[in-house]
Amino acid sequence: MIRTARPFAPLSLAATAAASLVLVSACSSGAGTGTGTGTEARTEPGKAGGTAVFAMTSDPDTLMPWKATQFQAVNVLGNVYGTLTEYDKDLKTVPGLAEKWEPSADGKTLTLTLRKGVKFTDGSDFDSADVKFSLDAIRDEKTAAVARSALANVTEVTATDPSTVTLTLSAPDAALPAGLASVNVAMLPSEASAPSAMSALETTPNGTGPFTFESRTPSQSVKLKRNDAYWGDKALLDGLEFRVMPDENAIVTALKSGNVHLATINDPLVARTAEGGDLTVTKTPQLSYHTLQLKASSTTQPALADVNVRLAIACAVDRQQVLDTAAYGEGEVTGPITAPEYKSDPAKRPCPKRDVAKAKEYLAKAGGGALVLKTIVSQGEYATSVNEAQNLKSQLAEAGITLDLEVLDIAAFVKRWVAGDFEAAVALNGGRPDPDTMYGRYFTSKGNLQAVAGYSSPALDALFAEGKATQDEAKRKEVYAKVSQELEDNAAWVWLFTSNANTVASSKVAGFVPMSNGSLQSLRTTTIQ
């Protein structure tokens, strides 16, 4: 079943598989349709051992999990580092390094009970001292951790005993357990408090995940090996190689020749060339979203501070056209929140359909005149970015708005993006199951990515605080519907579409399950037959 231009259903493993289009080629075992991992033959367990080669288009820009925003870096580090909580196949928050957590009656404390017997790669024991060090460091503004806002309500971290940590909160925080599942809140050893030890982690990760770091050849590969001391079920592979191949056509060629076993292909047309022979292509709708980010706080383009200018830009864009031309219609138009249980309704935005006349009216309210936006675009991390930018440029020109495009390699783009050094940006941002952990870091006045977002308001501050304060899911849905409307009514950004991840796998691969949050966590259950 093709899942295109339709709302997300809650994405359990079965739902993800049912929502995916699995294109299976005829091969010696016979052709057929699988459940998100390929043919029926592919779901048979393979033999443990061997090294799987996963191709990716960009070299990870950092090996420090607290600062990783690039998708490739997040995917590599997610296999090396452990987190206090994790997401399961249904994107529900489940135990990780914390085997359980318990809030107090008033919600002002959260007590974490840690797993015993967990070790870091270097053989040192994981305990409450490591949790306290890690959370305190992430909370410290000087660390510049990208997930600092996830811990905004934490006022104190106490190592109560070696296997217990108590978090003291300024207010109840329903989103906190989900926030702890991000690799950006990975647990590092307390010994890293020494500057030299922290510097060493930037080249040699020391985590508690299912794989351990082996080596890195810049711009070529990152190699991992199975962590035989892992606290959970041991990985079945002996090793993993993340091989850097900037050209997706070259990746498909390598897949066909057997030099690569797995890859995520972003360009739908390239993914189609993988059909046939001995490969399977699985399409999985993603929570990540494509957007035209607008810096309302830009000092170089003060016009963006006027909501009428931002609304003019939003009304001048035909999102379906961007999706059709850049991603060949493989995805769906989206609003701000892509998480299944809180999903925004794009029909409720000020201009649900492109309205150039309305866009010109908004520009007239803002005083008229030519508007030029210096817009950064990445080249390399995902394949549709430049096409998106060119289509947006063409559409906005009809409303008298010029996008002055600056195409950057991914490393330069990420550096500019994190610093908020742009007027506008064509971006692909990661989505998360909880809308607070997804957007609280951007659109609250104290969010640690506020420089990237460029927009906040007292109304949003109040709504995000209200969403955290209640455990009632019905109430939380009401709150985040208001968050979505506030973002759309003020055109904080121009949300475009969500797309599919095209996972291409060799017939030798078994046990790999693509996930809607882009996680590669099932590499721990993957085998090479």
CORCOR-V275870 format. One record per pair of residues at least 4 apart in sequence whose C-alpha atoms are under 6 Angstrom apart, sorted by the first residue. I is the first residue (numbers start at 1). J is the second residue. D is the distance in whole Angstrom. If there is no record, write none. Layout:
# CORCOR-V275870
i = {I:I}
j = {J:J}
d = {D:D}
This chain:
# CORCOR-V275870
i = {1:2:3:4:4:5:8:10:11:11:11:12:12:13:13:15:17:17:20:20:21:22:22:23:23:24:25:25:25:26:26:27:32:33:34:34:34:37:38:38:42:43:46:46:46:47:48:48:48:49:49:50:50:51:51:51:51:52:53:53:53:54:54:54:55:55:55:55:56:56:57:57:57:58:58:58:59:59:60:60:63:64:65:66:66:67:67:68:74:77:78:79:79:80:80:80:80:81:81:81:81:82:82:82:83:83:83:83:83:84:84:84:84:85:85:85:85:85:86:86:86:86:87:87:87:87:88:93:95:97:97:98:98:98:99:99:99:100:101:101:102:102:103:103:103:104:107:108:108:108:109:109:109:110:110:111:111:112:112:113:113:114:114:118:118:119:119:119:119:120:120:120:121:121:127:127:128:128:128:128:130:130:132:132:133:133:134:134:138:138:139:147:149:149:149:150:153:153:154:154:155:155:156:156:157:157:158:158:159:160:160:172:173:173:174:174:175:179:180:192:192:200:201:210:210:211:211:211:212:212:212:213:214:214:215:215:216:216:217:220:220:221:221:221:222:222:223:223:224:224:225:225:226:226:235:235:237:252:254:254:255:255:261:261:262:262:263:263:264:264:265:265:266:266:267:278:279:279:279:280:280:281:281:282:282:283:283:283:284:284:285:285:286:286:286:286:287:287:287:287:288:288:288:289:289:289:289:290:290:290:290:291:291:291:291:291:292:292:292:293:293:293:294:294:295:295:295:296:296:296:296:297:298:298:307:308:308:309:310:311:312:312:312:314:315:315:315:315:316:316:316:316:316:317:318:319:320:321:322:322:323:323:324:324:326:326:326:331:331:331:332:332:333:333:334:334:334:335:335:335:336:337:337:338:339:339:342:347:349:356:363:364:371:372:372:373:373:374:374:375:375:375:375:375:376:376:376:377:377:378:378:378:378:378:379:379:379:380:381:393:396:397:397:408:408:413:414:416:420:420:432:435:436:440:441:441:441:442:442:442:442:443:444:444:445:450:467:467:485:487:487:508:508:509:509:510:510:511:511:512:512:513:515}
j = {21:21:19:331:332:332:340:340:15:16:90:16:90:89:90:19:35:36:283:284:283:281:282:280:281:280:31:276:277:30:31:278:39:39:38:39:40:513:42:280:510:510:527:528:529:529:236:237:527:237:238:237:238:237:238:239:240:240:241:260:261:242:262:263:242:243:244:263:244:245:244:245:246:244:246:381:219:244:72:73:202:202:184:145:184:145:146:74:78:81:183:209:211:207:209:211:212:186:207:208:209:186:208:209:96:97:181:186:187:96:97:98:180:94:95:96:180:181:93:94:96:181:91:92:93:94:92:178:99:114:115:113:114:115:113:114:115:113:111:112:110:111:107:109:110:109:172:169:171:172:167:168:169:166:167:165:166:164:165:163:164:163:164:126:231:123:124:125:126:124:207:208:206:207:162:163:159:162:163:165:189:190:136:157:137:190:187:188:145:148:148:184:441:447:448:179:169:170:168:169:168:169:167:168:166:167:165:166:165:164:165:469:468:469:468:471:468:437:185:197:198:204:205:227:230:225:226:227:224:225:227:224:223:224:222:223:221:222:221:243:244:242:243:244:241:242:240:241:239:240:238:239:238:239:524:525:527:274:259:260:260:261:505:506:504:505:503:504:502:503:271:502:382:383:383:507:505:506:507:504:505:503:504:502:503:500:501:502:500:501:500:516:499:500:516:517:338:431:516:517:429:430:431:428:429:497:498:427:428:496:497:426:427:494:495:496:425:426:494:424:425:493:424:493:423:424:454:304:305:454:455:454:302:423:490:362:366:363:491:491:359:362:363:494:351:354:355:359:354:355:356:359:396:354:354:496:324:325:326:388:327:329:328:329:384:387:388:498:499:500:497:498:496:497:346:496:497:344:346:495:484:343:344:343:343:433:477:352:488:399:368:368:401:402:403:403:404:404:423:404:405:406:424:425:405:406:425:407:426:407:408:409:410:413:408:409:410:410:410:403:401:401:402:412:413:417:418:421:451:452:438:439:440:444:447:448:449:447:449:450:453:456:456:461:456:454:476:479:489:491:492:528:529:527:528:526:527:525:526:522:526:522:519}
d = {6:5:5:5:6:4:6:5:5:5:6:6:4:5:6:6:5:4:5:5:5:6:5:6:5:5:6:5:6:6:4:6:6:5:5:4:5:6:6:6:5:6:5:6:5:6:5:6:6:5:5:6:5:6:6:4:5:5:5:5:5:5:5:5:6:5:6:5:5:6:6:5:4:6:6:6:5:6:5:4:5:5:5:5:4:5:6:6:6:6:6:6:6:6:4:5:5:6:4:5:5:6:5:5:6:6:6:5:6:5:4:5:6:6:5:4:6:5:6:5:5:5:5:5:5:6:6:6:5:6:6:5:4:6:6:6:6:5:5:4:6:5:6:6:4:5:5:5:6:5:5:5:6:6:5:6:4:6:5:6:5:5:6:5:6:6:6:5:5:5:5:5:5:6:5:6:5:5:6:6:5:5:6:6:6:5:6:6:5:6:5:6:5:6:6:6:5:5:6:4:6:5:6:5:6:5:6:5:5:5:5:5:5:5:5:6:6:6:6:5:5:6:5:5:6:5:4:5:5:5:5:5:5:5:6:5:6:4:5:6:5:5:4:6:6:5:6:4:6:5:6:4:5:6:4:6:6:6:5:5:5:6:6:5:6:5:6:5:5:4:6:5:6:6:5:6:6:5:6:6:5:6:5:6:5:6:6:5:5:5:4:6:6:6:4:6:5:5:6:5:6:4:4:6:6:6:5:6:5:5:5:6:5:6:5:5:6:5:5:5:5:5:5:5:5:6:4:5:4:5:6:5:6:6:6:5:6:6:5:5:4:5:6:6:5:5:5:5:6:6:5:6:6:5:5:5:6:6:6:6:5:5:4:4:5:5:5:5:4:6:5:5:6:4:6:6:5:5:5:6:6:5:5:5:5:5:6:5:5:6:5:4:5:5:6:5:6:5:6:6:5:6:5:5:6:5:5:5:5:6:5:6:5:6:6:5:6:6:6:5:5:5:6:6:6:6:6:5:5:4:5:6:5:6:4:5:5:5:5:5:5:5:5:5:5:6:5:6:6:6:5:5:5:6:5:6:5:6:4:5:5:6:6}
